[in-house]
Each structure stands twice: as C-alpha cells, then as structure tokens.
Amino acid sequence: MANMDLALQTAISQFNLTGSHADINVYQAYSRCDLYPDGTTKSSLIHAFNGKDFLSLDIDSKTFIASVPQALIYKSIRDKDIIWLEIVVSYYKKTCFDRLRMLLELAPGVRNKKAPKVRLFERQGAGFTLLTCHVTGFYPRAVQVKWIGADLQLVDDEMNDVLPNGDGTFQTRSSVIRPEENTGDQRYSCVVHHSSLEGNITVTWDKEEKPFRLYVRITLGCVLIATVIGLVIRCILKSKDAGI
C-alpha cells in the first residue's frame, strides 16, 4: 500500500494536479500470470493513472518502463530499490506459477475443456438480412469468432461479450448484415477458434434453408389444415340442414 500511495502522489505531482482538489485521481496496478497447457509461462505487471498506461515492469531485464514522461520519476524510485525489485521479479517469475500449479493439483476439474456448439440464425429486416453466429457451451472463456464472406457488414452496436452460462461454461455471438443484391452463390461462414479444438469449427449459412421459409411452410400447412377442417364442418352443417 505504501508503494501505491507513493505512486499516486508522484503521478499527481508530475501531471501538475496538486491544486485541483475537486478532481478524483485513480492509480491502478494490474498483473497476471498465464500458465499454458504446453508448460510455457507468461506474466505481466502494468500500472495506470486515471485510466491510461503509466508504468510497466520488464520482468526479464528487471526494470520498469515509463509509458509517459511523467512516469520517469517513479520509475527511477522503483529501479533504485534493488531488494524490492528482486522480490517482485521473483514473484512473477516463479512464485505466481508455483501457486497456479498447486491450485491445479487441488482442483483438477479446472483443466477440463469443453468444445463450443455453433448455430447460425437469420432475421429479416427492412431491406437487409441479419446473420447471427451463436457460440455456447465452451470452456475456458477465451474464444475467437469471425465471419468469412464478401461484403459482410459487422453490426457495431451489438453486444458480443463473452457471457457465463449457468453450468460454468460460456457463450457469445457475432452478427453481420448480408448484402441483399448480387449474392449469387456466395457462401458466408462463421469460424470459431477455441483451445478445446484441434482446428476450428466452421458453419456455413445455407441460403436455401432459411428459418423464415420454414416458418412460411408451417404457416401454409396450418392454413391448409384449417381450410380442410372448415370444409368438413360446412359439409356436416349442410348435411344436417338437408336432413341426411
């Protein structure tokens, strides 16, 4: 906490924000340790001031890197504290991964991977067709979903975050607008990459099997059945009127 307080005060001073008592200044530190299935490791430590990169630690060279000129003073302070720097580097090189491996031994279930299920949906709009690729049931969380096809337009305002399912797996979706003219035999495919897969999952949209066409078929079927029932009822009523 003392280091964070020092970092905050140094940043406030270097950005000349000392006289602005009304402003709220935020100093953050973000770190992570990644342990990959093949045994390789990667770790990082990044500092931010008021939401922007301020400082980062180069673990291999055991030095801090200033992201902005205002971070040079704090970088110098931290680089001179050799004992503290050795402790921090040792943590991100060894201790963090030792703890990760211990957690994996205690909870082997977290190693289990689940492959995603991919489905395509279509929705008709005024002058456009929206194609949606829904990906669900996958674990771990990291996934890549992309569309392949000519003249596809991404839907910018769509929420396509990775969301949790009730069973501990995750889901996401990606939508595009398909061009209405000159599509010809153009194929549009959703490609999903996930660590549970040897390669990828590719699902291609078939314009001959549109959901709305199925709806039309069902609707026409219902109309036909209703017409037949109506004819039968009228025949029965006529028969009664004729005294048959």
C-alpha positions, 0 to 999 in steps of 0.5 A, a space after each residue: 500500500 505504501 508503494 501505491 500511495 507513493 505512486 499516486 502522489 508522484 503521478 499527481 505531482 508530475 501531471 501538475 494536479 496538486 491544486 485541483 482538489 475537486 478532481 478524483 485521481 485513480 492509480 491502478 496496478 494490474 498483473 497476471 500470470 498465464 500458465 499454458 497447457 504446453 508448460 510455457 509461462 507468461 506474466 505481466 505487471 502494468 500500472 495506470 493513472 486515471 485510466 491510461 498506461 503509466 508504468 510497466 515492469 520488464 520482468 526479464 531485464 528487471 526494470 520498469 518502463 515509463 509509458 509517459 514522461 511523467 512516469 520517469 520519476 517513479 520509475 527511477 524510485 522503483 529501479 533504485 530499490 534493488 531488494 524490492 525489485 528482486 522480490 517482485 521479479 521473483 514473484 512473477 517469475 516463479 512464485 505466481 506459477 508455483 501457486 497456479 500449479 498447486 491450485 491445479 493439483 487441488 482442483 483438477 476439474 479446472 483443466 477440463 475443456 469443453 468444445 463450443 456448439 455453433 448455430 447460425 440464425 437469420 432475421 429479416 429486416 427492412 431491406 437487409 438480412 441479419 446473420 447471427 453466429 451463436 457460440 455456447 457451451 465452451 470452456 475456458 472463456 477465451 474464444 475467437 469468432 469471425 465471419 468469412 464472406 464478401 461484403 459482410 457488414 459487422 453490426 457495431 452496436 451489438 453486444 458480443 461479450 463473452 457471457 457465463 452460462 449457468 453450468 460454468 461454461 460460456 457463450 457469445 455471438 457475432 452478427 453481420 448484415 448480408 448484402 441483399 443484391 448480387 449474392 449469387 452463390 456466395 457462401 458466408 461462414 462463421 469460424 470459431 477458434 477455441 483451445 478445446 479444438 484441434 482446428 476450428 469449427 466452421 458453419 456455413 449459412 445455407 441460403 436455401 434453408 432459411 428459418 423464415 421459409 420454414 416458418 412460411 411452410 408451417 404457416 401454409 400447412 396450418 392454413 391448409 389444415 384449417 381450410 380442410 377442417 372448415 370444409 368438413 364442418 360446412 359439409 356436416 352443417 349442410 348435411 344436417 340442414 338437408 336432413 341426411 
